[in-house]
Amino acid sequence: LVSILRSCTNIETIIMLSNGIRDDTVDNLVSSVRGNRQLTKLHLGHNNIGRAGCESIASLLEEPSCNLVTLDLISNPIDDECATALANVMKNNSKLESIVFPIRNTISRSAWDAFSKALCDTSSINDTYLSNHTLTSVGHRMPRHLNLLLSSNRGMNKKQVAMKK
């Protein structure tokens, strides 16, 4: 599969639901799609992706050539470290619009706060302006303040969104 994904650079969507995917498989998957500018949707729900897998995915999201718009991780054992690894790359990612986390997640306030900081970093005016203005959804059961930030990103004019924040 990895060799096929490497050679098919026009794939837009990968759906690998309930395939028993573990962290090592995610690492191979990520290495096979690096540089694929056509890939916009990655559905990896109902697998066994943990911390190392999230770090591999985060490394993909950091790349300027990554054009993922949707990342589905529903029904995976996502914890604070997984969520924080993904949140930390969101400040510099201006393409991903949606991350789907497990409905019954175990993500604590500190990990949600990492997403809040990526969406609205109030360290300085410049940091606020450079915050992520494209992410509009992180799934279910999130704190109200995060939901408000995500809602504000749904505005079409990203400059106005930045000024509102």
Disulfide bonds with the S-S distance in Angstrom:
none
